[in-house]
Amino acid sequence: MKDKAVMTSNTRAELRGLIALYAYDQVMKLGEMKLADQQHELFKIFHGNEKQNRISHVSMLAQGEDMFSDLFEQDPDQPTKKRLRKIFYPSHHSIILGEQIKLAFLEQGTFNSKALVTGRTLLQLAKEHAKNIRKAMSFADKYLDKNTGEPKQSGNTVASVAENILKDMWAIDKESNQGLNKIATEPRDDQDEGHSSCDKPPRNWTFSGYTSFMFFGPFKENIEAQRMLDIFITKDSPSSHKKEYSRSFSRKKQAAMETTLRAVDTNCGKIQSKPNPTKPDQRLREISSYHI
């Protein structure tokens, strides 16, 4: 009988970070804001607000719906259930919706507390993940075509490219001792536990923010779905990354954005109720000036 997997604190941090990073991208569109107001907005986007008709993005992910549906696939051992795709979170266990992934586990501050995770924690998580993703994206340029998101080398797959990027991230983590590793690891067959004899990271090692990188990063699937967040698009990004989102994802993102704009509290300052029709070049300069 297989051991039943549980949601670890690392799995929770990766999934929370995915939502927090998306929320942070939305908050950046609202213009300059005090730190406390940023935290307040992240909290509302993450948890939602029924009275204000605000969507709960954590509920959306916990149900595998809408913009987060691509995170999941049918579980081969339980055809009636969905699991987190392993390209987004490598694990020897299946992480099942409704079992390991539950709303309470994601929205509560700790596993033993009913208090909701705070905006401060969400903002810290978003910034931590964004910092690591920027590093990973610099390595991705070696392996991926910037325009198509496909592997440059014939025969390579998304999985093999991801493994190469993980090796690069592992190397800088070892050199700088930055503590990028936030995920429980397993020893490889060709190394001692906790050590690498051939510069390979331990099995299932990932950096903090890996799930967000694979979901929002410069891969073909994400480019075609136009999932790359504005905070990662710069003036040097290929034109294919700057196009309007595909119809399905655009509708989802625009609906969430409009809900955010309608419900901004007055204590957040003077914020426009509609997106500012800035010119594309000006918008890119604004995006590239974000400091995370």
Secondary structure as the mmCIF struct_conf table of DSSP 4:
data_model
#
loop_
_struct_conf.conf_type_id
_struct_conf.id
_struct_conf.beg_label_comp_id
_struct_conf.beg_label_asym_id
_struct_conf.beg_label_seq_id
_struct_conf.end_label_comp_id
_struct_conf.end_label_asym_id
_struct_conf.end_label_seq_id
HELX_LH_PP_P HELX_LH_PP_P1 LYS A 2 ALA A 5
HELX_RH_AL_P HELX_RH_AL_P1 SER A 9 MET A 28
TURN_TY1_P TURN_TY1_P1 LYS A 29 LEU A 30
HELX_RH_AL_P HELX_RH_AL_P2 LEU A 35 HIS A 47
STRN STRN1 ASN A 49 ASN A 49
TURN_TY1_P TURN_TY1_P2 GLU A 50 ASN A 53
STRN STRN2 ARG A 54 ARG A 54
HELX_RH_AL_P HELX_RH_AL_P3 HIS A 57 ALA A 62
TURN_TY1_P TURN_TY1_P3 GLN A 63 GLY A 64
HELX_RH_3T_P HELX_RH_3T_P1 ASP A 66 LEU A 71
STRN STRN3 PHE A 72 ASP A 75
TURN_TY1_P TURN_TY1_P4 PRO A 76 ASP A 77
STRN STRN4 GLN A 78 LEU A 84
TURN_TY1_P TURN_TY1_P5 LYS A 86 PHE A 88
BEND BEND1 TYR A 89 TYR A 89
BEND BEND2 HIS A 92 HIS A 93
STRN STRN5 ILE A 96 LEU A 97
TURN_TY1_P TURN_TY1_P6 GLY A 98 GLN A 100
STRN STRN6 ILE A 101 ILE A 101
HELX_RH_AL_P HELX_RH_AL_P4 LEU A 103 GLU A 107
STRN STRN7 GLN A 108 GLN A 108
BEND BEND3 GLY A 109 THR A 110
TURN_TY1_P TURN_TY1_P7 PHE A 111 ASN A 112
BEND BEND4 ALA A 115 ALA A 115
STRN STRN8 LEU A 116 LEU A 116
HELX_LH_PP_P HELX_LH_PP_P2 VAL A 117 THR A 118
HELX_RH_AL_P HELX_RH_AL_P5 GLY A 119 TYR A 143
STRN STRN9 LEU A 144 LEU A 144
TURN_TY1_P TURN_TY1_P8 LYS A 146 THR A 148
STRN STRN10 PRO A 151 PRO A 151
BEND BEND5 LYS A 152 GLN A 153
TURN_TY1_P TURN_TY1_P9 SER A 154 GLY A 155
HELX_RH_AL_P HELX_RH_AL_P6 VAL A 158 SER A 176
STRN STRN11 ASN A 181 ASN A 181
BEND BEND6 ILE A 183 ILE A 183
STRN STRN12 GLU A 186 GLU A 186
TURN_TY1_P TURN_TY1_P10 ASP A 189 ASP A 190
BEND BEND7 GLN A 191 GLN A 191
TURN_TY1_P TURN_TY1_P11 GLU A 193 GLY A 194
BEND BEND8 SER A 197 ASP A 199
HELX_LH_PP_P HELX_LH_PP_P3 LYS A 200 PRO A 202
STRN STRN13 ARG A 203 ARG A 203
TURN_TY1_P TURN_TY1_P12 ASN A 204 ASN A 204
STRN STRN14 PHE A 207 PHE A 207
TURN_TY1_P TURN_TY1_P13 SER A 208 GLY A 209
HELX_RH_AL_P HELX_RH_AL_P7 TYR A 210 PHE A 216
BEND BEND9 GLY A 217 PRO A 218
HELX_RH_AL_P HELX_RH_AL_P8 LYS A 220 ALA A 225
TURN_TY1_P TURN_TY1_P14 GLN A 226 GLN A 226
HELX_RH_3T_P HELX_RH_3T_P2 ASP A 230 PHE A 232
TURN_TY1_P TURN_TY1_P15 LYS A 235 ASP A 236
BEND BEND10 SER A 237 SER A 237
HELX_RH_AL_P HELX_RH_AL_P9 SER A 239 LYS A 242
BEND BEND11 LYS A 243 LYS A 243
HELX_LH_PP_P HELX_LH_PP_P4 GLU A 244 SER A 246
HELX_RH_AL_P HELX_RH_AL_P10 ARG A 247 ARG A 262
TURN_TY1_P TURN_TY1_P16 ALA A 263 ALA A 263
HELX_RH_3T_P HELX_RH_3T_P3 THR A 266 CYS A 268
BEND BEND12 LYS A 270 LYS A 270
BEND BEND13 SER A 273 LYS A 274
HELX_RH_AL_P HELX_RH_AL_P11 PRO A 280 SER A 288
TURN_TY1_P TURN_TY1_P17 SER A 289 SER A 289
#
